[in-house]
Amino acid sequence: MTTPWGEVELTRFPEDPRDRLRAWDASDAYLLRHLAEEEVPLTGTVVVVGDRWGALVTALAGHRPTQITDSFLGQEATRANLARAGVEPGAVRLLTTQDPPPERVDVLLVRVPKSLALLEDQLLRLAPAVHADTVVIGTGMVKEIHTSTLRLFERILGPTRTSLARQKARLIFCTPDPALERPANPWPYSYALPDGLGAVSGRPVVNHAGVFCADRLDIGTRFFLRHLPGPGAGRVVDLGCGNGVVGTAVALADPTAEVLFVDESFQAVASAEATYKANGVPGHAEFRVGDGLAGVASGSVDLVLNNPPFHSHQATTDTTAWRMFTGAKRALRPGGELWVIGNRHLGYHLKLKRLFGNSETVASDPKFVVLRAVKRG
């Protein structure tokens, strides 16, 4: 990416030469050009929220910014991109959405996230650190910035306007109003599950902002909960756990199960742990933010439960699902099973047959299918 401060070589994480998706987009470039052309003072504490693969903080590393991200993969990409650019360790402070934010923010740069709830939560968490002279600029693709996005900035920080669009990207300019009466932060949000879902029927679920379907149970998970395997699995992984309702259901049905909750979202793993604790499950559980099953010993797992995402930000891709499936096969012991829920049209049964040599349909309806693959040998 060419920036006003020179060219930087950027990759996503995990790095894959076959991946044609870039680690930056026009909104990143637009913001960086604006900062240079308008000579925006990048002094004091510079905070960058939602920097997807580290493009912004890598370009601005000379100003010692702080990055706040919900993505483990994004944070790892940032580390790699900073190292590749020769940035000295510690020049960029890397925080997660679960870490306490800086106490004072002088420049706030926001890459608008896909989730409006995550934007709301982050702006509310950062608002006490913002003062009248704080420079606040958001950026995103035109299709990502809506009237509701601008209203959030106005409601939480102060008067807001947008720029003209360039290369299908737009900037958001917000003037902080310290006298503004801010709303209370509604996150995390909790609700009780409906009946008919087995062990978790009527049970509480806790959702931090940005977690998939945070205000209700999505229909795919609802279908999965009705068709989970019975007790006696042993060591179970809720892979891509989200709010942890699937792994919690397993633990409630079988107190002898050891459940590992894994997600690349810091918000999701925090939600899963909160959901598990809210249900007072007596069994053993582990909560891990990471890159799928990387770090889990080969042949150490009896059962993997997975509802894989088929989007990477705005791009539709099966790359994540394939990596989850291959990771599951490696981690499973011989005879261990991978159970997957997905939309029928995604054709996961073909991928599982190719990888495991087998795939069985456990349950299906007009929209979803639950598949089971067994690791042979």
ABEGO torsion letter per residue (X at the ends): XBBAAEBBBBBBOBBBAABABBABBAAAAAAAAAAAAAGBBBBEBBBBBGBAAGAAAAAAAAAGBBBBBABAAAAAAAAAAAAAAGBBBGABBBBBAABBBBABBABBBBBBBABAAAAAAAAAAAAAABBAABBBBBBBBAAABBAAAAAAAAAAAEBBBBBBBBGGBBBBBBBBBAABBBBBBAOBBBBBBBBGAEAABGBBBBBBBGBBGAABBBAAAAAAAAABBBBGAEBBBBBGAEAGAAAAAAAAABAABBBBBBBABAAAAAAAAAAAAAAGBABBBBBBBBBEABGBBBGABABBBBBBBABBEABBBAAAAAAAAAAAAAABBBGBBBBBBBBAAAGAAAAAAAAAGBBBBABBBAABBBBBBBBBX
